[in-house]
Amino acid sequence: MKQRTDSLNALDMKTLNKAFCGALLTASMALSGCGGGSGGADGGDSAAKSNGAVVPVTPASGSAAAVVPTPTPAPTPTPTLSPTPTPTPTPAPAPAPAPAPAPDTNTVPITVERWTGNYANMPYVTVTICIPGVQGGDRCATIDHIQLDTGSVGLRVLSSALGPSLAARLPTQTGATDDPTGNASIAECAAFGSGFTWGSIRRADVTIGGKAAGNLPLQVIADGKYATPPDCQARGGADLGTVAQLGANGVLGIGPAQRDYPAAAQYVLPSGYYYCTSATSCTNTRVPLDTQVMNPVSNFTSDNNGTIIRLPALPSGGQASVTGTLVFGIGTQQNNALPSNPNVLALDQYGYFPTTYKGTRYTSAIDSGSNANIFIDTTVPYSGSWYMPATTLSLSAILSGVDKAASPVTVPFSLANGWSLLANRYAAYDSLGAPSDGMFIWGLPFFFGRNVYTAINNVTVGKQTAPFIAF
């Protein structure tokens, strides 16, 4: 298995390639892509990485009866009186059946499966991408197996998943700050712990479940329009421009930020955004916020202040596949209210908070795009990508918010032998762990058996000010 302890995106939220992450941390706001999916191996596993509403039929109102004039009757003899017959009662109409409730439009199924055969703990959703303002036919593509990632921001989709025709017809984003013409196409190099994604920035209408984000800036990975700049390749790691490398058809970044690199609006960040004047000439640039890759949730017209990931608890040896739910909005509908006494962790501007493990304090993040808990423990043996204790360990760590307003939370977790776990080739494990030399990343194992809330910055949910994580 090829390990990916990252989730894919350009905000610096994950681990592995730590030297780069440290540099990126100072440059980008919110989470970023030093992580991707962390995967495992079975000898070679890669760790990473319609309902139609029933519409009730409303009966048409009855038409008024036509008025027929009554002729004046001729006089007749007085009839002999006879008993008046008892009228037959008109049966009461049967009550109309209650209309079936419309399904929640703010929920989307999540699947965790071994889609490519090589990646464990990869949560997937389905999205529909259309040419802006145009729907139907070959102007749209519904794409499954998009990795769900709370450790990055924005939608990134492989050109191969869109198809060459649709990928080419999505309008190119222009308007880079340092582009003297203002008309050159914008492209991006997004870094993750396991590699990078390179491709142009396009605009599209994006639908996820019943929610739509119109004219959204997104990255089309490996569209072949511009050669990969040398400084992008120099970031290290693999080119994640194929399904085999990415482990998905794309990445849906729903971290606690609205844009992927807010600092890029003010500074030319190394190997970040570029304006491209030809197929072989791309130059680093600043880009205005409204041209940057955007969190689709922030662009919804409602239920747009955050998300909830709901995944069931797992048996100790893992599970062949898992189904869960992605919910849009926090405290906006009956199905997304915060619990009465949640654990709330205030985040810094990069999406981080402190975790204290065995007396040492680490910069930390909760990241569904990392497929293991990634942390430092020199007392536990490891081999390659995975920790491999002789027996499953019961561990714990203390999570704290950056504002210190809420009490720290002690979170128990298990650590099993990664290689032994992955031998059964299941899709989901809650005790998978990987070594790190700098941060403590709570990967997908943290999500199993929990409702995990991610609130996007600059919003307020009840008395809580975002960004925050709650569970």
C-alpha positions as CSV (number, residue, x, y, z in Angstrom):
1,M,0.0,0.0,0.0
2,K,1.2,3.4,-0.8
3,Q,0.6,5.6,2.2
4,R,-1.1,8.9,1.9
5,T,-1.4,10.6,5.2
6,D,-2.8,13.6,3.6
7,S,-5.9,14.7,2.0
8,L,-5.6,16.5,-1.2
9,N,-5.6,20.2,-1.3
10,A,-3.7,23.3,-1.2
11,L,-4.3,24.5,2.3
12,D,-1.6,23.3,4.6
13,M,-3.6,21.0,6.8
14,K,-1.8,17.7,6.8
15,T,1.4,15.9,7.2
16,L,4.3,14.2,5.6
17,N,6.5,16.5,3.6
18,K,6.6,18.4,6.8
19,A,9.3,20.9,5.8
20,F,7.0,22.1,3.1
21,C,4.0,22.1,5.4
22,G,5.9,24.4,7.8
23,A,6.6,26.9,5.1
24,L,3.1,26.8,3.7
25,L,1.6,27.2,7.2
26,T,3.0,30.7,7.3
27,A,1.6,31.6,3.9
28,S,-1.9,30.2,3.7
29,M,-4.9,30.7,5.8
30,A,-7.2,27.9,6.7
31,L,-6.3,24.3,6.0
32,S,-4.0,23.3,3.3
33,G,-2.8,20.4,1.4
34,C,0.1,18.9,3.1
35,G,-2.1,15.9,3.6
36,G,-4.2,13.7,1.4
37,G,-5.6,10.4,2.1
38,S,-3.3,8.3,4.1
39,G,-3.5,4.8,3.0
40,G,-2.4,1.4,4.0
41,A,-1.2,-1.7,2.4
42,D,-1.9,-5.3,2.1
43,G,1.6,-5.8,0.9
44,G,1.1,-2.9,-1.4
45,D,-2.0,-0.9,-0.4
46,S,-2.0,2.8,-0.8
47,A,-2.8,4.6,2.3
48,A,-3.9,7.8,1.5
49,K,-6.0,8.9,0.6
50,S,-32.4,10.8,-6.8
51,N,-34.4,11.1,-4.7
52,G,-37.2,12.8,-6.5
53,A,-39.5,14.4,-4.0
54,V,-43.0,12.9,-4.1
55,V,-45.1,15.9,-5.1
56,P,-48.7,15.6,-3.9
57,V,-51.3,16.0,-6.5
58,T,-53.6,18.9,-5.6
59,P,-57.2,18.4,-6.9
60,A,-58.4,21.1,-9.2
61,S,-61.2,23.2,-7.8
62,G,-64.6,22.2,-9.0
63,S,-66.2,24.2,-11.8
64,A,-69.4,25.9,-11.2
65,A,-72.5,24.1,-12.7
66,A,-74.0,25.8,-15.8
67,V,-77.3,27.5,-15.1
68,V,-80.2,26.0,-17.2
69,P,-83.4,28.1,-17.4
70,T,-86.4,26.3,-16.0
71,P,-89.5,26.4,-18.2
72,T,-92.8,27.5,-16.7
73,P,-94.8,24.3,-16.1
74,A,-98.4,23.9,-17.3
75,P,-101.0,23.7,-14.5
76,T,-101.7,20.2,-13.3
77,P,-104.3,18.6,-11.0
78,T,-103.4,18.5,-7.4
79,P,-101.8,15.1,-6.8
80,T,-102.7,12.7,-4.1
81,L,-100.2,13.0,-1.3
82,S,-97.8,10.2,-0.7
83,P,-95.0,9.7,1.9
84,T,-91.8,11.6,1.1
85,P,-89.0,9.1,0.5
86,T,-86.0,9.2,2.8
87,P,-83.0,10.5,0.8
88,T,-80.0,8.3,0.4
89,P,-77.1,10.0,2.2
90,T,-74.1,11.0,0.1
91,P,-71.0,9.1,1.3
92,A,-68.3,11.4,2.7
93,P,-65.3,11.6,0.5
94,A,-62.3,9.4,1.6
95,P,-59.6,11.6,3.2
96,A,-56.7,12.3,0.8
97,P,-53.5,10.5,1.8
98,A,-51.0,12.7,3.5
99,P,-48.3,13.8,1.0
100,A,-45.0,12.0,1.4
101,P,-42.4,14.2,3.0
102,A,-39.7,15.5,0.7
103,P,-36.3,14.1,1.4
104,D,-33.7,16.3,3.1
105,T,-32.1,18.4,0.4
106,N,-29.1,19.1,2.7
107,T,-27.8,15.5,2.9
108,V,-25.5,13.4,0.7
109,P,-24.5,9.8,1.1
110,I,-20.9,9.0,2.0
111,T,-19.4,5.7,1.0
112,V,-16.1,4.3,2.3
113,E,-15.0,1.5,0.0
114,R,-11.9,0.0,-1.7
115,W,-12.9,1.5,-5.0
116,T,-9.5,1.4,-6.7
117,G,-8.4,-1.6,-4.6
118,N,-5.5,0.1,-3.1
119,Y,-6.8,2.7,-0.7
120,A,-8.2,2.2,2.7
121,N,-10.3,4.7,4.7
122,M,-11.3,6.8,1.7
123,P,-14.7,8.5,2.1
124,Y,-16.4,9.3,-1.2
125,V,-19.3,11.5,-2.4
126,T,-20.8,12.2,-5.8
127,V,-21.0,15.6,-7.4
128,T,-22.5,17.0,-10.6
129,I,-20.5,19.6,-12.6
130,C,-22.1,21.7,-15.4
131,I,-21.1,24.5,-17.7
132,P,-22.3,27.7,-15.9
133,G,-25.9,28.6,-16.6
134,V,-26.4,25.5,-18.8
135,Q,-27.9,22.2,-17.7
136,G,-28.4,18.7,-19.1
137,G,-27.0,16.5,-21.8
138,D,-23.3,16.6,-22.5
139,R,-23.0,20.0,-20.8
140,C,-23.0,18.2,-17.4
141,A,-21.2,15.3,-15.8
142,T,-22.1,13.4,-12.6
143,I,-18.9,12.2,-11.0
144,D,-18.7,9.6,-8.3
145,H,-15.8,8.7,-6.0
146,I,-14.9,12.3,-5.1
147,Q,-12.8,12.1,-1.9
148,L,-14.4,14.0,1.0
149,D,-11.8,16.1,2.8
150,T,-12.2,18.3,5.8
151,G,-8.4,19.0,5.6
152,S,-8.6,21.1,2.4
153,V,-10.8,23.7,0.7
154,G,-12.4,23.6,-2.7
155,L,-13.4,21.2,-5.4
156,R,-10.6,19.6,-7.6
157,V,-11.6,17.1,-10.2
158,L,-9.6,15.0,-12.7
159,S,-10.0,16.1,-16.3
160,S,-10.3,12.4,-17.2
161,A,-13.4,12.2,-15.0
162,L,-15.0,15.2,-16.6
163,G,-14.2,14.0,-20.1
164,P,-12.2,16.0,-22.6
165,S,-15.2,17.7,-24.2
166,L,-16.7,19.1,-21.0
167,A,-13.4,19.9,-19.4
168,A,-12.5,22.0,-22.4
169,R,-15.8,23.8,-22.4
170,L,-15.7,25.0,-18.8
171,P,-14.8,28.7,-18.8
172,T,-11.2,29.4,-17.8
173,Q,-10.7,31.7,-14.8
174,T,-8.7,34.9,-15.6
175,G,-7.9,38.1,-13.7
176,A,-4.6,37.3,-11.9
177,T,-3.4,40.4,-10.1
178,D,0.1,40.4,-11.7
179,D,-1.1,39.6,-15.2
180,P,-0.5,42.8,-17.2
181,T,-3.3,41.8,-19.7
182,G,-5.8,40.5,-17.2
183,N,-6.8,37.9,-19.7
184,A,-4.4,35.0,-19.1
185,S,-5.7,31.8,-17.7
186,I,-5.0,31.0,-14.1
187,A,-3.6,27.6,-13.0
188,E,-2.7,26.2,-9.7
189,C,-0.2,23.8,-8.1
190,A,-1.9,22.4,-5.0
191,A,0.4,20.5,-2.6
192,F,-0.4,17.5,-0.4
193,G,1.7,15.2,1.7
194,S,1.7,12.6,-0.9
195,G,2.2,14.8,-3.9
196,F,0.6,17.7,-5.9
197,T,-2.2,18.4,-8.3
198,W,-1.6,20.7,-11.3
199,G,-4.2,22.1,-13.6
200,S,-6.1,25.2,-14.7
201,I,-8.8,27.0,-12.7
202,R,-12.2,26.8,-14.3
203,R,-15.7,27.8,-13.4
204,A,-18.7,25.5,-13.2
205,D,-22.1,25.1,-11.6
206,V,-21.7,22.4,-9.0
207,T,-24.5,20.4,-7.4
208,I,-24.0,18.1,-4.4
209,G,-27.1,16.3,-3.3
210,G,-29.8,19.0,-3.3
211,K,-27.5,21.9,-2.9
212,A,-26.1,24.0,-5.8
213,A,-23.0,26.3,-6.0
214,G,-23.2,28.5,-9.1
215,N,-20.3,29.6,-11.2
216,L,-17.8,28.2,-8.7
217,P,-14.0,28.4,-9.3
218,L,-12.5,24.9,-9.2
219,Q,-9.4,23.1,-10.3
220,V,-9.4,20.7,-13.2
221,I,-6.5,18.4,-12.5
222,A,-4.2,17.3,-15.3
223,D,-6.1,19.0,-18.1
224,G,-3.0,19.1,-20.2
225,K,-3.4,22.7,-21.1
226,Y,-0.2,24.0,-19.5
227,A,3.1,22.2,-18.7
228,T,3.8,21.7,-15.0
229,P,6.2,24.4,-13.8
230,P,9.5,23.1,-12.4
231,D,8.9,24.7,-9.0
232,C,5.6,22.8,-8.7
233,Q,7.3,19.5,-9.4
234,A,10.1,20.5,-7.0
235,R,7.6,20.5,-4.1
236,G,8.1,16.7,-4.0
237,G,5.8,13.7,-4.0
238,A,3.9,12.2,-6.8
239,D,2.0,13.9,-9.6
240,L,-1.6,13.1,-8.4
241,G,-3.0,13.6,-11.9
242,T,-4.4,10.1,-12.3
243,V,-7.0,8.0,-10.5
244,A,-4.3,5.5,-9.6
245,Q,-2.3,8.1,-7.9
246,L,-5.1,10.1,-6.4
247,G,-7.3,7.2,-5.3
248,A,-10.3,9.2,-6.4
249,N,-11.9,11.1,-9.3
250,G,-11.3,14.3,-7.4
251,V,-11.4,15.9,-4.0
252,L,-14.1,17.9,-2.3
253,G,-12.5,20.1,0.2
254,I,-14.9,21.2,3.0
255,G,-12.5,22.5,5.5
256,P,-13.2,25.6,7.8
257,A,-12.3,28.2,5.2
258,Q,-14.0,29.8,2.2
259,R,-11.0,30.1,-0.1
260,D,-8.0,27.8,-0.4
261,Y,-5.2,30.4,-0.3
262,P,-6.4,33.8,1.1
263,A,-2.8,34.9,1.5
264,A,-2.4,34.6,-2.2
265,A,-4.5,37.7,-2.6
266,Q,-1.7,39.7,-1.1
267,Y,1.5,37.7,-1.7
268,V,3.1,35.7,-4.5
269,L,3.3,32.3,-2.8
270,P,5.9,29.8,-4.0
271,S,4.4,27.2,-6.3
272,G,0.8,28.3,-5.7
273,Y,-1.2,30.2,-8.3
274,Y,0.1,31.1,-11.8
275,Y,-1.0,33.0,-14.9
276,C,-0.2,31.2,-18.1
277,T,0.4,33.0,-21.4
278,S,1.2,29.9,-23.4
279,A,1.3,26.1,-23.1
280,T,4.8,26.4,-21.8
281,S,4.9,29.7,-19.9
282,C,3.3,30.1,-16.5
283,T,4.3,32.7,-14.0
284,N,3.7,32.8,-10.2
285,T,1.1,35.4,-9.3
286,R,-1.2,36.9,-6.7
287,V,-4.9,36.2,-7.3
288,P,-7.9,38.0,-6.0
289,L,-10.1,36.1,-3.5
290,D,-13.0,35.8,-6.0
291,T,-10.8,34.0,-8.5
292,Q,-9.5,31.4,-6.0
293,V,-10.7,27.9,-5.6
294,M,-13.7,28.1,-3.3
295,N,-15.4,25.9,-0.7
296,P,-18.6,24.9,-2.5
297,V,-20.5,25.0,0.8
298,S,-19.8,28.7,1.3
299,N,-21.4,29.3,-2.1
300,F,-24.7,27.6,-1.3
301,T,-27.7,30.0,-0.8
302,S,-28.6,28.2,2.4
303,D,-27.2,25.6,4.8
304,N,-23.8,27.2,4.0
305,N,-22.1,27.7,7.4
306,G,-20.5,24.3,7.7
307,T,-20.9,20.6,7.5
308,I,-21.4,17.4,9.5
309,I,-19.9,14.1,8.7
310,R,-21.8,11.1,10.3
311,L,-20.1,7.7,10.1
312,P,-21.0,4.6,12.2
313,A,-18.8,2.9,14.7
314,L,-16.7,0.0,13.4
315,P,-15.8,-3.5,14.8
316,S,-12.3,-3.8,16.0
317,G,-11.0,-5.6,12.8
318,G,-12.5,-3.1,10.4
319,Q,-15.4,-3.3,8.0
320,A,-15.6,-4.2,4.3
321,S,-17.5,-1.1,3.4
322,V,-19.3,1.8,5.3
323,T,-22.2,4.1,4.5
324,G,-22.6,7.4,6.2
325,T,-24.0,10.9,5.6
326,L,-22.7,14.3,4.8
327,V,-25.0,17.1,6.1
328,F,-24.8,20.7,5.0
329,G,-25.4,23.5,7.5
330,I,-25.1,23.6,11.2
331,G,-28.1,24.7,13.2
332,T,-30.1,25.6,10.1
333,Q,-32.5,22.7,10.0
334,Q,-33.8,20.1,12.4
335,N,-31.3,17.5,11.1
336,N,-28.2,19.6,11.7
337,A,-28.5,21.1,15.2
338,L,-25.6,21.0,17.5
339,P,-26.1,18.6,20.5
340,S,-26.9,20.2,23.8
341,N,-23.4,19.7,25.2
342,P,-20.9,19.4,22.3
343,N,-17.2,19.3,22.5
344,V,-16.2,22.5,20.7
345,L,-12.6,23.2,19.5
346,A,-11.9,26.7,18.3
347,L,-9.5,26.7,15.4
348,D,-6.8,29.2,14.4
349,Q,-6.8,30.9,11.0
350,Y,-5.1,27.9,9.5
351,G,-7.6,25.3,10.8
352,Y,-5.3,24.0,13.6
353,F,-5.7,23.5,17.3
354,P,-3.4,21.9,20.0
355,T,-3.3,18.2,20.9
356,T,-1.3,17.0,23.9
357,Y,-0.1,13.4,23.7
358,K,1.9,11.8,26.4
359,G,2.8,15.2,27.8
360,T,3.9,16.8,24.5
361,R,1.8,19.5,22.8
362,Y,1.5,19.3,19.0
363,T,-0.1,21.4,16.3
364,S,-3.1,19.4,15.3
365,A,-6.0,19.0,12.8
366,I,-9.0,16.8,12.3
367,D,-8.9,15.6,8.7
368,S,-11.2,13.2,6.9
369,G,-8.8,13.1,4.0
370,S,-6.0,11.4,6.0
371,N,-6.8,7.8,6.3
372,A,-4.9,7.2,9.6
373,N,-4.2,9.0,12.8
374,I,-0.8,10.4,12.2
375,F,1.3,11.2,15.3
376,I,4.7,10.7,17.0
377,D,5.2,7.8,19.4
378,T,8.8,6.5,19.6
379,T,7.8,3.7,21.9
380,V,5.7,2.0,19.2
381,P,7.4,0.0,16.4
382,Y,6.6,0.8,12.9
383,S,7.4,-0.5,9.5
384,G,7.1,1.7,6.4
385,S,3.8,3.5,6.5
386,W,2.2,2.0,9.6
387,Y,2.6,1.6,13.3
388,M,2.7,-2.1,14.2
389,P,2.3,-2.7,17.9
390,A,2.5,-6.3,19.1
391,T,-1.1,-6.0,20.5
392,T,-3.7,-3.3,20.0
393,L,-3.0,-0.3,22.3
394,S,-5.6,1.8,24.1
395,L,-4.3,5.3,24.0
396,S,-5.7,8.8,24.6
397,A,-4.8,12.5,23.9
398,I,-6.1,15.8,25.1
399,L,-7.6,18.2,22.5
400,S,-7.9,22.0,23.3
401,G,-9.4,24.9,21.5
402,V,-7.1,27.8,20.6
403,D,-9.3,30.3,22.5
404,K,-9.2,28.2,25.8
405,A,-12.8,29.1,26.3
406,A,-13.9,25.5,26.4
407,S,-12.5,22.8,28.6
408,P,-10.0,20.4,27.1
409,V,-11.4,17.1,25.9
410,T,-9.7,13.7,26.5
411,V,-10.2,11.5,23.4
412,P,-9.5,7.8,23.7
413,F,-8.3,5.9,20.6
414,S,-6.9,2.5,19.6
415,L,-3.8,1.7,17.7
416,A,-3.5,-1.7,16.0
417,N,-0.9,-3.3,13.8
418,G,-1.5,-1.6,10.4
419,W,-0.1,-4.4,8.3
420,S,-2.2,-7.0,10.2
421,L,-5.3,-4.9,9.8
422,L,-4.9,-4.3,6.1
423,A,-4.3,-8.0,5.3
424,N,-8.1,-8.5,5.2
425,R,-8.4,-5.8,2.5
426,Y,-11.4,-4.2,4.2
427,A,-12.2,-0.5,3.4
428,A,-12.6,1.0,6.8
429,Y,-10.5,0.8,10.0
430,D,-10.7,2.9,13.2
431,S,-7.4,1.9,14.7
432,L,-5.0,2.6,11.8
433,G,-2.0,4.8,12.7
434,A,1.0,6.2,10.9
435,P,4.2,7.8,12.2
436,S,4.8,11.5,11.9
437,D,7.7,13.8,12.9
438,G,5.9,17.0,13.5
439,M,2.1,17.2,13.8
440,F,-0.8,15.2,15.3
441,I,-3.4,14.6,12.6
442,W,-6.7,13.0,13.5
443,G,-7.6,11.2,10.3
444,L,-10.7,9.3,9.2
445,P,-10.4,6.8,12.2
446,F,-11.5,9.8,14.4
447,F,-14.8,10.1,12.5
448,F,-16.1,6.6,13.0
449,G,-18.8,6.5,15.6
450,R,-19.1,10.3,15.7
451,N,-20.9,13.3,14.3
452,V,-18.1,15.7,13.4
453,Y,-19.1,19.3,12.8
454,T,-16.9,21.7,10.8
455,A,-17.9,25.4,10.9
456,I,-16.6,27.7,8.3
457,N,-14.8,30.9,9.3
458,N,-16.7,34.2,9.7
459,V,-20.0,32.7,10.8
460,T,-21.7,32.3,14.1
461,V,-23.5,29.1,15.1
462,G,-25.6,29.8,18.2
463,K,-23.1,31.2,20.7
464,Q,-20.1,29.6,18.9
465,T,-17.9,31.7,16.6
466,A,-16.3,29.9,13.7
467,P,-14.0,28.5,12.7
468,F,-14.5,25.5,14.9
469,I,-14.7,21.7,15.0
470,A,-17.3,20.1,17.2
471,F,-18.2,16.5,18.0
